[in-house]
Amino acid sequence: MLRYIRIRAPGSFVRRKSGRWVYTEGVRGVEGIAEEIRASVPEILASWRQGRGTAADEDYYPELVEGIRKILVVFTEFLRSPSPLEKFSREGATRALIEEISARQHEAGRDAVGVIEDYMALRRCVWRFVEESVDLSSFDGGEVSRFFVKLMQASDWATETGLQAFDQIVQGNMETALGQAAATDLLTGLPDRDLLNRHLLPRALQEHERLALVVFDVVDFSETVAEEGVAWAQEALLRLTDAVSEATPDDAIHARFGDDEVCAIIPDVHVEDAYRLAEEVLERLADGPTDLRADAGVAEYPEHGENAGELLSAALRALSTAKRVGGSGIVVAR
């Protein structure tokens, strides 16, 4: 089917590479090519997806593919306008779109090379489309040059901006990971109390409508360390860590709460279930090669606290009561 392309001066005809002549209705060259690209965005996007293969699978990365489609439309708007490159950002709107694309690229597992290739592949697809769809020999050389200069400027700007945004995401994740590593107990490998208070428990409360917090404390820890030494203390904490990990569900979150305390955040359970899990932990400790006892305090969200601070205080009050009772006990907050 014949498609009309608006690409030349008023009243002129231009021949497509198919050999057919079309009336141009008097729209200038660069703007006319841009309109043809805009009308063929689905076709060019399909070509980009094919060129990127599984890296652009729409079933797995629909938001990334949609972002590339949007930036392609922005390309056409820039090509149609007389604006210089400085206006390509559209007062920050284009930059925001590219930052969103960078986030999707990171989610898709791209590295910096993959980010560059996404944009380079898009430019190649646009370039190839124009070469195959338009008889460039029918244009004034200056018009053709202006088109490709604007295309390369926009593509280079998008690539550079995308790399900067991608690097910021990677850097931010690295800093977060380093912060978490610094807040990790070297003996048990668990997050420490600060990380629990600032991130793990508040995030768990946001993600779950109900959860239980259980804090375990080794009985007579300080006195026994004074008699048995550091090696005993290390073994006791590792045994407690292993027992808590083995007795609680896979989605539970663990942290070393203090010198001799390990806690577990257990999502989507009632306090009765958390109590039974605490009993299992104490049984595992008792079945070990040496006698090791622990007390436990249990609190439930939202029954015993509406936020991280209240829930933690409730669990610690329950633990304090268990320690006063003596032995190896479990107390539920009231």
WOZIGI-V523286 format. One record per residue. PHI is phi in whole degrees, 0 to 359 (999 if undefined). D_FIRST is the distance of its C-alpha to the first C-alpha in Angstrom with 1 decimal. Layout:
BEGIN
phi=PHI d_first=D_FIRST
phi=PHI d_first=D_FIRST
END
This chain:
BEGIN
phi=999 d_first=0.0
phi=287 d_first=3.8
phi=248 d_first=6.4
phi=273 d_first=9.9
phi=242 d_first=12.7
phi=269 d_first=16.2
phi=221 d_first=18.4
phi=229 d_first=20.7
phi=288 d_first=23.5
phi=308 d_first=23.4
phi=73 d_first=21.8
phi=258 d_first=20.4
phi=243 d_first=17.3
phi=229 d_first=16.2
phi=265 d_first=14.5
phi=284 d_first=12.4
phi=293 d_first=13.7
phi=290 d_first=10.9
phi=97 d_first=12.9
phi=268 d_first=10.7
phi=261 d_first=12.5
phi=229 d_first=11.8
phi=277 d_first=14.6
phi=263 d_first=16.4
phi=56 d_first=18.5
phi=78 d_first=21.5
phi=259 d_first=21.3
phi=295 d_first=23.3
phi=304 d_first=22.0
phi=301 d_first=23.1
phi=297 d_first=22.2
phi=293 d_first=18.7
phi=297 d_first=18.2
phi=299 d_first=19.9
phi=295 d_first=17.5
phi=295 d_first=14.5
phi=296 d_first=16.8
phi=301 d_first=17.8
phi=291 d_first=14.3
phi=245 d_first=14.0
phi=305 d_first=17.6
phi=301 d_first=17.2
phi=294 d_first=15.4
phi=292 d_first=18.1
phi=297 d_first=20.8
phi=298 d_first=19.9
phi=295 d_first=20.3
phi=296 d_first=23.6
phi=298 d_first=24.8
phi=296 d_first=24.1
phi=292 d_first=25.9
phi=269 d_first=28.9
phi=61 d_first=29.2
phi=296 d_first=31.9
phi=291 d_first=32.8
phi=233 d_first=29.7
phi=292 d_first=29.9
phi=294 d_first=28.6
phi=292 d_first=31.1
phi=261 d_first=34.0
phi=232 d_first=32.9
phi=298 d_first=30.7
phi=288 d_first=32.3
phi=293 d_first=31.8
phi=299 d_first=28.1
phi=295 d_first=27.8
phi=296 d_first=29.9
phi=295 d_first=27.6
phi=298 d_first=24.6
phi=295 d_first=26.8
phi=291 d_first=27.9
phi=295 d_first=24.4
phi=296 d_first=23.7
phi=297 d_first=27.0
phi=306 d_first=26.0
phi=294 d_first=23.1
phi=296 d_first=25.6
phi=292 d_first=28.0
phi=294 d_first=25.6
phi=282 d_first=24.6
phi=266 d_first=28.3
phi=277 d_first=31.0
phi=292 d_first=33.3
phi=284 d_first=35.2
phi=301 d_first=35.4
phi=302 d_first=38.4
phi=271 d_first=36.2
phi=296 d_first=33.9
phi=292 d_first=36.3
phi=53 d_first=35.6
phi=58 d_first=39.4
phi=97 d_first=39.4
phi=293 d_first=36.4
phi=292 d_first=34.4
phi=299 d_first=37.6
phi=297 d_first=38.2
phi=296 d_first=34.7
phi=293 d_first=35.3
phi=297 d_first=38.8
phi=295 d_first=37.3
phi=299 d_first=34.9
phi=299 d_first=38.0
phi=297 d_first=39.8
phi=291 d_first=37.1
phi=296 d_first=37.1
phi=294 d_first=40.8
phi=298 d_first=40.5
phi=279 d_first=38.1
phi=86 d_first=40.8
phi=293 d_first=39.3
phi=253 d_first=41.7
phi=299 d_first=41.4
phi=296 d_first=39.5
phi=296 d_first=37.0
phi=297 d_first=36.5
phi=299 d_first=35.8
phi=294 d_first=33.4
phi=302 d_first=31.3
phi=285 d_first=30.8
phi=295 d_first=30.5
phi=295 d_first=27.8
phi=294 d_first=25.8
phi=297 d_first=26.2
phi=298 d_first=25.1
phi=295 d_first=21.9
phi=295 d_first=21.1
phi=301 d_first=22.2
phi=296 d_first=20.2
phi=299 d_first=17.0
phi=296 d_first=17.6
phi=298 d_first=18.7
phi=277 d_first=15.6
phi=258 d_first=13.1
phi=233 d_first=15.1
phi=278 d_first=17.1
phi=294 d_first=20.4
phi=292 d_first=22.3
phi=278 d_first=21.0
phi=263 d_first=22.8
phi=294 d_first=26.5
phi=302 d_first=28.3
phi=296 d_first=29.9
phi=294 d_first=26.7
phi=298 d_first=25.4
phi=298 d_first=28.9
phi=298 d_first=29.1
phi=298 d_first=25.9
phi=290 d_first=27.1
phi=296 d_first=30.6
phi=295 d_first=29.6
phi=297 d_first=27.6
phi=293 d_first=30.6
phi=299 d_first=33.0
phi=296 d_first=31.3
phi=294 d_first=30.9
phi=296 d_first=34.5
phi=297 d_first=35.8
phi=296 d_first=34.1
phi=296 d_first=35.5
phi=296 d_first=39.0
phi=295 d_first=39.1
phi=296 d_first=37.9
phi=296 d_first=40.6
phi=298 d_first=43.2
phi=295 d_first=42.4
phi=297 d_first=42.2
phi=297 d_first=45.6
phi=295 d_first=47.1
phi=296 d_first=46.1
phi=298 d_first=47.6
phi=296 d_first=50.7
phi=297 d_first=51.2
phi=295 d_first=51.0
phi=295 d_first=53.4
phi=296 d_first=55.9
phi=296 d_first=55.7
phi=296 d_first=56.4
phi=295 d_first=59.2
phi=296 d_first=60.6
phi=292 d_first=60.5
phi=296 d_first=62.1
phi=293 d_first=64.9
phi=261 d_first=65.4
phi=251 d_first=65.8
phi=292 d_first=69.3
phi=290 d_first=70.0
phi=287 d_first=72.3
phi=267 d_first=70.2
phi=78 d_first=66.7
phi=269 d_first=66.2
phi=300 d_first=65.0
phi=269 d_first=68.0
phi=297 d_first=69.2
phi=297 d_first=67.5
phi=294 d_first=64.0
phi=299 d_first=64.7
phi=292 d_first=65.8
phi=277 d_first=63.0
phi=234 d_first=60.0
phi=294 d_first=60.4
phi=290 d_first=62.2
phi=301 d_first=60.4
phi=293 d_first=57.0
phi=298 d_first=58.2
phi=293 d_first=59.3
phi=288 d_first=55.9
phi=271 d_first=54.1
phi=229 d_first=56.5
phi=284 d_first=58.1
phi=212 d_first=61.2
phi=200 d_first=62.9
phi=240 d_first=66.3
phi=244 d_first=68.0
phi=238 d_first=70.9
phi=247 d_first=73.1
phi=255 d_first=75.4
phi=225 d_first=78.6
phi=292 d_first=80.8
phi=289 d_first=84.4
phi=54 d_first=87.1
phi=296 d_first=84.7
phi=299 d_first=86.7
phi=296 d_first=90.1
phi=289 d_first=88.9
phi=300 d_first=87.2
phi=299 d_first=90.6
phi=271 d_first=92.2
phi=264 d_first=89.6
phi=99 d_first=87.8
phi=294 d_first=84.2
phi=301 d_first=83.2
phi=296 d_first=83.9
phi=299 d_first=81.9
phi=296 d_first=78.9
phi=297 d_first=79.2
phi=297 d_first=79.6
phi=293 d_first=76.5
phi=292 d_first=74.4
phi=295 d_first=75.7
phi=296 d_first=74.9
phi=301 d_first=71.4
phi=295 d_first=70.8
phi=296 d_first=72.3
phi=295 d_first=70.2
phi=296 d_first=67.0
phi=287 d_first=67.8
phi=273 d_first=68.8
phi=262 d_first=65.9
phi=296 d_first=62.3
phi=297 d_first=59.6
phi=272 d_first=58.1
phi=289 d_first=61.4
phi=248 d_first=61.9
phi=244 d_first=65.1
phi=207 d_first=67.0
phi=273 d_first=70.4
phi=273 d_first=72.0
phi=201 d_first=75.2
phi=300 d_first=77.9
phi=229 d_first=78.3
phi=234 d_first=75.6
phi=230 d_first=72.2
phi=238 d_first=70.0
phi=226 d_first=67.1
phi=262 d_first=64.3
phi=244 d_first=63.4
phi=288 d_first=60.3
phi=59 d_first=60.1
phi=230 d_first=63.7
phi=272 d_first=66.7
phi=298 d_first=69.9
phi=297 d_first=71.6
phi=293 d_first=69.0
phi=296 d_first=69.6
phi=298 d_first=73.3
phi=295 d_first=73.0
phi=295 d_first=70.9
phi=296 d_first=73.6
phi=301 d_first=76.2
phi=297 d_first=74.3
phi=298 d_first=74.3
phi=295 d_first=78.1
phi=293 d_first=78.7
phi=296 d_first=76.8
phi=295 d_first=78.9
phi=292 d_first=82.1
phi=277 d_first=81.1
phi=284 d_first=81.0
phi=292 d_first=83.6
phi=233 d_first=85.3
phi=292 d_first=85.9
phi=217 d_first=83.3
phi=242 d_first=83.0
phi=212 d_first=80.7
phi=256 d_first=80.5
phi=216 d_first=77.2
phi=244 d_first=76.1
phi=238 d_first=73.3
phi=222 d_first=71.3
phi=239 d_first=68.3
phi=257 d_first=65.5
phi=263 d_first=65.4
phi=298 d_first=68.8
phi=255 d_first=70.9
phi=180 d_first=68.8
phi=267 d_first=65.8
phi=215 d_first=64.9
phi=298 d_first=65.5
phi=296 d_first=68.8
phi=295 d_first=70.3
phi=295 d_first=69.2
phi=296 d_first=70.6
phi=298 d_first=73.9
phi=296 d_first=74.2
phi=294 d_first=73.8
phi=290 d_first=76.3
phi=296 d_first=78.8
phi=296 d_first=78.5
phi=296 d_first=79.0
phi=299 d_first=82.0
phi=296 d_first=83.6
phi=298 d_first=83.0
phi=291 d_first=84.7
phi=291 d_first=87.7
phi=296 d_first=88.1
phi=90 d_first=88.4
phi=86 d_first=87.5
phi=233 d_first=83.9
phi=241 d_first=82.6
phi=233 d_first=79.4
phi=236 d_first=79.3
phi=262 d_first=76.5
phi=299 d_first=76.1
phi=234 d_first=77.4
END
